[in-house]
Amino acid sequence: MALEGVASPARQGAKAQLLQTVLKQGGAKSAAALRRWAREGRPYRGLVFTLEEVEAAIAAEVKPELTAAKPAPSTQPSAPEPEGVRAAQAEDGKGATAGLTATLRCEPWPPDFLPTSVAAALRVVGDAGVGHSTITSSTCTDLLKSLYEGPKGARYPDLVLAVGPAVRIGAHKAILSGWSNFFQAKFASAFGDAGEAVLDLTSQSPDVVRAMVELMYLGRCEVLPAHLPELVVLADFWQAPLLAEAARKYWHMLPIVHQLEVLSNLDENSAVPQAMVGALVDSLSGSFNNATQHLQRGTASACWRLLGELHTWLQHTPSVPLGNLRGWLSLEEDELSIAVERFVLAAIKAADELTKQQLLSRRSLKTWLPEPMLRRIVQQLATLGAFNEGQVAFWVSWTLSGGLSCEMLLDLYEDLERKVDLQEPGDLQVFEGLQPAFGLALAEESLLNPSAGFWERHWHRGDNFGWVMRHAARVLGEAALRGRPVPPLPASCAAAALEAAFARAKPLALRVAGPEAVAGTYQAEAGAFRRRGEGPVLELRRTDRTFGGPTATVSRFDVVWKGLPVADYKKATSLWSIEDIHAVESEEMQPPLALLLTRSAPWERMVLRWWYGGEVFRPEPGLRVQVEAISEAEASCLKSSLGPWTAAFLRQVAEASDVLAVQNLCRAVQAEKAPAPVSSPLKPASSAAPPAPPEVCCDEWQKAAEIVRGAAKQLCQLLQDLQGDLSPAEAKHLLARKRRLESEDTFVAAVRRLEKPTAKDDLGDG
C-alpha cells in the first residue's frame, strides 16, 4: 500500500504547463532529460515530476519524435518534492489542507487472501436471492467493485456498520474477516454477537470507517490528513496488519503542512503507535532542516510557498490542535524543535523583499511557536543589531507584529534601549519613533491575552517604557470606543484608557470650567460649540491659518492681541477661541474672550495653556475644557466594553479620573449593574442594606484549580513510572511527557490564575 503525494489542482496545473513549455522548446532531447530526472527524483525549476506526469505531458504533444522514445513504465515510487520541501496549496483559501485528500493504495492488489473472501461474499449474495449473473466480471478486482456502491458501502450486505444516528455503511462479514483478525475471530466465535446484522461503531468517525471499507473493496481510499491518526488507531484495533503496516511506512511522506496537521491532532495520550509518531517527527525535522539550507543558499522559492501555505493553514486551525503543536515544539533538546527554530531564524534573515517580510509578519506564523522558542529567536536576532543607517532592522518589525507576550516586549525594549547609540542622533531618533509601535504591540497583546499582573507591575514606571505603557493605554481606550472589552488593568490605568476614548470620540457637548464669563456647557452646533442660556451666546471654535488667500480679507491671525507671545502667535497654524457670537458675525475684528494656540482638541488629555482676554491677554491655568456628552452609539460601545468590570472597580476608576465624562460613564454602568431593590411589607425598601459587591471569577478559579489538580496527578504518575526499570528510550519519552505537561499553556495559565484567587486581585481592591 502506498500513500500518494498530495497536490492541489493549482500545483498540478503549474507542473503540466511547465512540462509543455520545456517540451515545446527542447523537443525529444528535453523529453529524454525529463524522464531521466524523474527517475532520479531531481528537481527542475524547483519542481519534481513523477515519471507518469512526464509521460502524460509527452503523450499530449503531437510531435512524433517525442513519443517515439517512450520507455517502459517504471516501477519506482513517485519522487518527493525538492530536498524535503513538500507543500500543497489550497485553491479556496480556507486552509492549506482544505479540499485535499491523501490517497492510500494497496500494492500489490488484490492481496492473496481476497479471492477466498470474495467467493464467500458471493455465496452470501446468492443466498440473498441475487444470482451470480448479477456480477458481470470474473476477475477478483471487478467482483469487488461490483460489490461496492460508494458512500453507502457494500451492495447486498450481510452486516451494517452503524457509525451514527443517520450513517449506515454496508459490508460483508467475509470481506472484513479476510482483512481483519478482529472480525475473523468475532464472526467465527460461538457467542451470540457473531450473528448480529448491525455493528455499533458510534464512537468512530463516519469518514474514517467509510474510508476503511472503501479500501477493503477497491484497494484504495481517500482520507483527510487530519483523519490519518484515527484511521491508524482503528486499523490497529481491528488488527488489519496490511493497513497498519502501510501507514507506518508511508504516512510521513505527506507534504509538510499535512504532516503538521497530523501532528497537531496527536498528544501524549493518543493511541497511535510511538514508532509511527517518531517517523513523522523525524520526517518533519529533516524537511525543516533541508528548507533551512535552501534559505541559507538563496534557493528558497519552495520555502516561501511553504510559509504561505503554513500561514493559510494556521489561521484556520482551532486552538486545541495549535496547543498540541506547541507542545511538540516545546522540548528544547528535541530535533523537531531545533529544526523549526533554525528554519524561522533563517527565514527572517533571508526576508529581503517587502512581500516576504509582510508574509513573515503575519501573526498566525507565530501562533504555533511556544513562548520559550520565540524568546530564544528574539534573543538571537538581537545580536544582529537593530539599527542600520537610520533604518530599523526587519527583525524588530517582525517582533512587533504580534505574537510576543507583554513580558517579552518589555525585555526587547529594554535590550534595545541599552544597545542604542545615544551619540548617534539617527539611531536615537529611530528608537524614539519605535515607542508608539511598542505601545501598539503591547495593547494588541493585552487585548488577545490579558495580563493584569504585568500592568500592575509596570503601569507607574516613570522611564521611557512608562511612556510606552501610557500609549498602550490610549490604544486600549480607542479599542473600547469600538466595543472591544477592556482587559484587566489597574484603576488609574483604566481611567487613562477611558479618558483617551473620550478624547477620540465625537463630542456632542463640552463643559468649560474657569472664569464665570466663559464657563458653562457648550453644545455641538453648526461646526462649532455654542453656549446658550442666560447672558450672551458664546461660541467655541477652531480656526486654521490659510495661505495664499485674498489679501483684502483680515483673519484672526493678522492681529496680535496685546499680551500674547508674538513669536508663538505668528508660528501657530491653528487656534481655538471662545467668542461672543455677535462678535464672530460682526465685520469688525473683536478680541476673543479666551484663546488657545494649538491644533489639538482642547479636551484631549494634555497640558494646554489658555489665554484669557480683557485689556491684556494673560495665561489662565484654571480654564479647562472637558467632554460632557458623546453620541449614543459611541456611549453604548463604551458601556459594553466595561461589561466585565465589577461595581467596586467602577467606583475606583471614577475616583481615579478627574474627567467628568469618565465619572458619568462609570456611574451609569454601575447603576445598571446594581440589582433592583426588593421591598418588604415588614421593612421599608429604603432601609434595605446595599448589596455587597459580587465576587466574580470564582468559576474561573475553580476551573484553574481542577486543571492544576489533574496535572498534578499525571505528574505524580509519571514520576512513579520513572522509578521503574526502564530503557533509555522509554525514560526519555516519559521525561518528554513530563516537560511537555509542565509547559502546557493551560497548566501555566491555571497556575498564574491560582496566584490571584479573587477578581479584585485582578481589577483592583474591590
N, C-alpha and C positions, 0 to 999 in steps of 0.2 A: 504494500500500500504506500503510495507516495503523496505528498502534500504539494499541490501545485503552487507556484509563486503567484501571489495575488496582485493584480494590477488593474487600475481603473481603465475605463474605455478611453479616457483622455490620453493616458500614457501609451496605451496600445496604438492609438491613432498617431501619436507622435513618432513611435517606432516605425510604423508602416510607412509614414511619409518620408522619414529619413532613409529607409531602405530603398524606396522607389527613386529618390534623388540620387543616391550613390550608384544604383544600377544603371540609371539613365546616363550618368556621366562616365562611368567606368566600364560598362559592358561586361563581357564574360570574365575579364580579369578581376573585376570587383566581385563578381559572384563567387569565384574560387576563393578569394581572400576572406569574404564574409563567412563562407562555410567553414574555413579553417579556424577563424577567430571564434565562431560559435561553438565548435567542438572543444576549443581550448578555454572557453569562458572569458576571453579577453574583451575589455570594454572598447567601444568605438564611439567617440564624441560623448563620453560619459554614460553610454547605454550599453547593456549586454543583451545580445539577441540569442534566442534559442535556435537550434537548427530548424525546427519546424517553422518558426517565423521567417527565417531566411528563405526556406524553400517555398513558402506561401508567396513571398514577395517576388521570387524568381518566376514562379508559375503565373503570376499576374501580368508579367511583362510579355509582350507578343514577339519579341525578338527571338528567333530560333536559336541563336548562338548562346543564349543564356540558359535555355532549358536542355540543351544537348548534353551538357556535362553533369547532369543531376546524379549525385551518388546515391547509394543505398541509404535508407533511413538509419540513423544512429540509435543505438540502444542506451546511450549515455543519458543521465538525467539532465534536466534543464539547468543551464548555468546560472549562478546567482548574479545579482547586480554588482557593480564595481566595488571591490575591496570592502565588502560588507555593508556598504551604504545602501540599504534597501528601503525604499519608501513607496508609498502608494497615496495617490491624491484623489479626494472625492470631488465629484462634479457639482454636487448640490451645495457645497459649502457648509454643511451641517456637521461635519466631523471628518477627520482623516480616514475613518473607517466606515462612514455612512454608506450603505448600499453595497459594500464589498463583502465577499464571502471567501472562505477557504474551502477548496475542493479536495476532499480525501478520496483517493482511488486505491483499490485493492489490486495489487500486482503480485503474482500472475492471477488472472481472472478467467474462469471461476476456480476457487480452491478445490482441492481433491475431494473433500467431503460433500460438496454441494450436490453432485448428481444423485447421491443416495437420498439427501434431504428433499430434493425436488421430486423424486419418484414418490416419496412418502406424502408430500403435499398434494401431488396429483391424485393419489388414491383418496385423499380427503375430499378433493374437488369432485371426483367421480361419485363418492358416497353422498355428496350433497345434491346429486341429480344432474350434474354437468358432465357430459362425456368428454373423452379425450379429444374428440373432434373440435371442441371449442378452442383448444390450444393449437395454434396454427403452425408453430415452428417446432422442429425436432431437436434443435440444439439446446443445451442447458441454459445459455445466456438468454435466448429468445423465450424459453419457457418461463424463466424468472421474470422477464419483462412482461410477459402475458399475465403473470400472477400479480403484478403490481399496477395500481391505478393512480398513483400520485399521492397528494397530501392525505387522502383517506387511508392510505396503507395498502394492504393486500386485497385482492379480489377474491371473493368466496372464502372469507377467513373462518377458521375454527377457534380463534382467540381474538378478543377485543382488548386493547390496552386503553384503559380509562385514565387519561392523563389529567383531565379537568372536568368541570361540570358539563361543558359542551364540546369537549375534544375526545373523539373516539378514533383510534387507529387500529385497523385490522391487521392481522398477522396469522401465520400458520405455525403451529407448535413444532412441526418437523423442521422448518427452516430455522426457527430460533434455537432449537436444540442442537442443530448442526454447528451453529456459531458459538453457542454459549454453554459452558459446562453447568452453569447455574440452572438454566432452563432444562437441560438434559436431565439433571438429577430431579428437578421439580416434577416434570411431566412423566418420568418413569417410575415415580415412587408410588407406594400403595396408600398414601394419605389422601384424604378427601379432596384437598385443593388441587390435586393433579387433574381432575376432570372439570375444573371450573372453566367457563367460557369467557369470563371477564376478569382481567387482572388489574388491580388498583395500583396506579402509578401517579397518584395525585401529588406526591412530593417531588416529582421530576418536572423539568421544563418541557412543554409540548414540542418546542422546536428541536430540542436535543433528542427526545425519543423518536420523533419523526425522522430525524437525520440518521439515527441508528438503524431504523427499519429500512430506510431507503438504501443504505449501504449494504445491508444483507441481501436485498433483492436485485440491486442494479450494479453493485460493485463500486459505487461512488456515492458521495453525499456532500452537500454544501452546508456549512455552518458559519455563523459569525465568529470572528476571532474571540469575542468575549465569552462564547459558549464552549470553547475548547476545553477549559479546565473541567467543566461539568461533564462534558462528553467523556473525557478520560476517566473521571471518577466512576461514571456509570458503566463504562466498559470494564473497569476493574471489578466493580460489584457484580456484574453479570458474568464475570470470568470469560470474557471474549478475548482470548490471548492475541489473535491476529490484529484486532483493532488497537488494543492497549500497546502492543509492541511497536506497531507502526507509528502511533502517536509519540511514543518515547523517542523514536528515531527522527521524525520529520517535523514535529510541530515547532521547533525552534528555527525552521527555515522561513518563517513568516517575515514580511518586511518589518523594519524596526518599530514603526508606530503600532503595528498589530501585536508585536511581541510585548511592547509596553502595556497595551490594553489587556493582554492575557495576564501579565504580571500584576497589574493593578486589581485584578479580580481574585488574587490569591492573598492569603495571610498565613500566619503561623499555624492556624487551626485547619487549613484546607487539607482535604483528603488526597490531593494529588501526590503521587509518589515523589519522594525527595530527589531521586535521580533525574526525573523529568524537570523539576524546578531548577536543579543545578545546571542541566543542559541549557535551559532557557537563559539563565543568568550569565552563563559563560558565553553564549552566543551574543547577547546584548553587550557584554563587556568588550568582546572582540570587535563588534560593529562600531561602537563608540571610539575605541582606540584607533581603528582604521580611519574613521571620519576625522579624528584629531590630526592624524598625519596628513590627510588631504588639505585641511585648513592651514597647516603649517607650511605645506608646499605651495599653496596658492592654486591648487587644482580642486576647488571645493564647490563646484556648481551643484552637485548632488547633495552636498551637505546643507546648502541654503534651501534647497527644495525640502529636505528632511525637516529643517526648522520650521518652514511654513506649514508643513503637514502636522508637525507636532503642536504648533500653536492652534491650528484648526481643531485638532482633537481635544487638547487640554481645555479650551474654552467651553466645551460642551460636556466635559467629564464631571460626574457628580462628586461630592465631597468625600464620600466613603472610599471609592477607588483611588482618589488622589491621596487620601491619608494612607492607604495601603502602599502606594508607590513611594511616598516619602519614607515610610517605614523601611522599605527595601533599600533605600538610598541612605539611610541614617547610620549605617555601620561604616565607620571611617576606614577600617582596615579591609573592607570588602572590595573585591576587584571591580564590581559594577559601580560602586560609589566613587572610587578613584577615577574610573574611566569617564563617568559623566562629568565629574568636576573638571577634569582636563579638557573635555570637549567644550564645556561652557566657557572656560577661560580662553581657549583657542579661538572660539567664535567671536568673543568680544574683542580680542586683539586683532582679528582679521576683518572686522567690520569697517571697511574703508570707503563705503558708499552710503549715501543717505538712506536708500531703500533697505539696505542690510541693517543699518542702525535702527531704523523705525521698526523693523521686524523684531529685533532682539529686545527692544524696549517695551514690547507687549507684556503686560502684567502676567498673562497666562503662562509665559515661559519661565516664570519664577515660582508658580504655584506648586510645581511638582518637586521642587528642591527643598530639602529640610533646612531649617534655620542655621544649624551649625555649618552646613556646606556653604550657604550664602555668605555667612560671616567669613569663612576661610577665603572664599573667592574675592570678597571685597578687600580683605587684608592683603592678598597677593597683588591685586590690581593697584592698591595704594602705593606699592613700591615703584610703579611706573612713573609717578609724577602726575599731578592733577592739572597743571597749567603749562602752556607752551606758547610763548609769544602772545600773551593776552587772550589765548583761547582755552576753553575748558576741554579737557580730555573726554572722549566719548564715554569712558567707563564711569565717570562721575554722573553724567546724564542718565546712564543705564541704572545706576543705584537709586536715582531719584524718580525713576519712572514707575515706582510701586513695587510692593512685594517684600520690602525690608521692614522689620519691626521698628518701633519707636526707639528702642534702646540702640539698635544698630545704626539708625540715622544719627543719633546723638554721638555715638563713638566715631562715626565717619566725619561728622562736623568738627569734633574736637581734634581729630587727627589732621584734617586739612588745615585747621586753624594753626596748629603747631608748625606745619610744613610751609605755610605761605610765607613768601619773602616780603617782609614789611618794608624793605628798602626798594622793592620793585613796584612802582606805582601801578603798573599794568596788572600785575598779579593781584595786588591788594584790591584794585577796583573790580576785577573779575570775581574775586572771592566775596566781596560785599554784594555783588549782583546775584550770587548764588543763594543768599539768605532767603529771599522770597520763595525760591524753588524748594529749599529745605522746609520752609513753613508749609507750603502746599503739600509736599510729600508726607509731612507729619500729620496734617489734617486728614488726608485721604486714608492713611493707615489707621488713624484713630476711629474713623467712621466705619471701616471694614472690620477692624479688630480692636475694640475698645480696651484701653489700658488705663484704668483710673489711677493705679499706683504710680505710673510714670508721670502723669500730670501733677499728682500731689507732690512728688519729689522735686520737680523741676520748674513749676509754674512761677515761683517767686525769685528765680535767678535774676541777677542784675547784670550779667555779662551779655556778650553778643548773642548767645543762644537764647537768652531770655527774650530778646527781640524776635527771634525765630518763633518762640512759643506764642508770643502775642500775635504775630502774623498768622500763625496756625489757628488761633482762637478766632480771629476775624474771618478766616475762611470757613470755619465751622459755623459761625453766625450767618454767613451768606448762604451756606447749605441749609441751615434751619429755615431761612426765608423761602426756600423751595420745598419745605416739608420734610427734609431729612432729619431723623431723630438726632438730638444732641447726645453724644456719648457721655458717660460718667466723667464729670470734671469737678474741680474744687469750686466752691460757691463764687469766689471772686472771678475765677476764670470763666464760669458760665455767664456771669453778669457781663463780662467784657465781650463775650461772643454775642449776647443779645444786643448789647449796645452797637456792635458792628452791624448786626442785622437791621436795626432801625436806621442806622446811618445810610444803609444801602436801599432801604425801602422808599417807596414814593409817598412823601408825606401829604396828608390832607389838611393837617392843622399843625401849627408851630406855637410853642409857648416862649415868649420873650420875657426874660427876667432882667431887672435892672432899674434904671431911673423910671419914675412913675409916668413920665411923658411918653415913653415908648413901650412900657410893659403891657402885657396882655396876650390874648390868643389871636393868632393870625390864620385865617382860613385861605386855602388854595383858591385862587380866582384869577382868571384871565392871564395865565402865565406868570403870576406873582402870588404874594400872600398879603391879604388885607385885613386890618383890624377895624371892625365896625362896632358901633355901640355909642356910649356917651363920649363926647369930645370929637375931635376931627378924625376923619378916616385916614389911617396910615397904611403905607404900602412898603413891604419888604421885597426887594427885587435885586437881581444881578445884572450888571451892565458890563459888556465886553468892549474892549478898545477896538476900534475899527481903523484900518489903514487904507489909504487911497480913496477916502470918501470925499464928498464935496467940501471944499474949504470954507464955504459960507456958513455951514452948519456948526454951531458951537456945541460940543459934547461936554459931559461931566469931567472928562479928562483934560479939558482945555483950561480949567480953572483950578488952581491950587489954593484950597481954603487955608486960612490962617491957622497955624498950629500944627498942620500935617507935615510929616517929613518929606521934603521936596524930592529928594533922590528916590525914595521908595515910591512916591506917588507917580513919578514920571516913568519908572520901570514897570509899574503894575499893568497887567493885561486885562484884569477884571476887578470889579469892586462890587460889594454888597452895600446897599444903602437902605435906611428907613427914612421915609419922607412923607410929608403931608400930600395926599392925593391931589389937592388943588395946586400945590407947588409943582408936582410932576406934570400936570396937564397945562400949566402956565407956560407961556412963551418966554418969560423971564427966568433966568437961571437963579434958583434959590438954593442956599446951602441945605444939605440933608440934616436930619436930626441926629443920625448916627451913621458911621461909615466903617467898612471893613475892606482892607486891601488883600484879596486872595481870590483864586478861582475855586477853592474848595468850598463845599457847602458849610455854612456856619454851624450846622447841627451835628457835624461829624465830630468824632472823639479826638480832638487835638487842641493845642494851645493856640488860641486866636485872639488878637488884640483889636478890640473895637475902639473907635474914636468917637467921643460924644461931642455934639456941636453946641453952639452958642456963639458968643462973640469970638471965641477962640476954641478950636478943637483940642480936646485933651483926652488922654487914654482913660478908658472906663473898664477896669478889670471886672467889675460886677455885672456887666452886660453879657448875657448868655442866651443862646437860642437852643431850644430842645424840641424834638419831635413829640407831639402830643397825640396824634392820631394818624393811622395809615389806612390803606384800603382794606376792605373787609376780606378780600381774597388772601392778601399777604398776612393779615392778622390771623386768619384761620390756619394757614400753613404754620405759622409760629406756634400756635396753640397745640397743633397736632405733634409738632416736633418735641414738645415738652411733656408728652404723654407719660413716659416712664418716671418722671420726677415725682417725689412724694411732696405732700403739703408742707412738711417741715423744711425740706430742701428749698422749696419755692420761697418760703419766708426768708431763708438765709440769702438767696440770690437777690431778693428785693431789698434786703438790708445792705447788701454789698454794693449796690448801684445807686448813684445819685441821679440817674436819668429817669425822668417821670414816666416815660413810655414803658420802660422795663418794669418799673414798680407796678404800674397799672396792669400790665400783662400777667405778671406773676400772681397778683391778687385775683385777677379774673379766672385764671386756671385753677388757683387754689379754691376759689368759691365753687367751681364746677366739680372739683373732687370731693368737696365736703358732703357727707350724707345728709339727706333731708331730716330735720328734727321730727321725732315721733312724740306726739302729745299723749299725755296720760290723764285719765279722769281724776286721778288722785294727786297728780303733781303738775303744775303749770309747765308748758313746753319751754318757757323762757328759763326755768330753773334747772333744766336738764344739764348735766355736766357735758362739756365739749368732748367730742370723741377723740380718743388717743390716736396719734398718727399711726397709720397702719405699718406693720413691719413687712417690707417687700423682700423679694428674692429668697424667701425661706425655701421655696421649692427648688430653686437653683442650688442652694447649699446642700439640701438633702440629696439631690442627684449627684452633686460632686462627691459627697461622702460615699454614696453607693459605688461610684466609679473607682475611687481610691480603695474601698474595701475589697472589691472584686479583683483589682490589680494586685493588691497585697496577697490575696490567696494564691494567685497564679505565681507570684514571685516566690512565695514560700514553697510551693510545689516544685518550682524549678531548682531552688537551692537544695531541696531534699534529693531531687533526681541527680544533681551534680555530685552528690556524695557517694553515689553508687559506682560500680565497676564499669567504666565507660571507655570506649575507644577515643582516640584524639578527635576523630571526625564528629562523633556524637557529642563530645564535650564542647567542641567549637560551635556546633549547631545550637545546643542549649544556651550557651553564653550569648550567642547572637540573638536568640529569642528574648533573653533577659534584658539586653541592652535596648532592643527594639521596643519592648514593653515599657521600659523606663523613659524612653524618649518620645512616646506617642503623644500627639498633640492633645488628645482628650485627657490623658492622665496628667500631663503637665498643667493644663488649664484647670483641672479639678483641684490639684494641689494648691495652685495660686488662689483659687476661689475659697478654699478652706482657710487660708491665711487671713481672709477678711469675711467672717461669717455672717455679717449683717449688712443690710442695704445702706445704713448710714455710714458705714466704714467706706463705702464706695462713693457716696454722694455728699458726704459732709456729716457733721454731728447733728443728725436729725432726731 
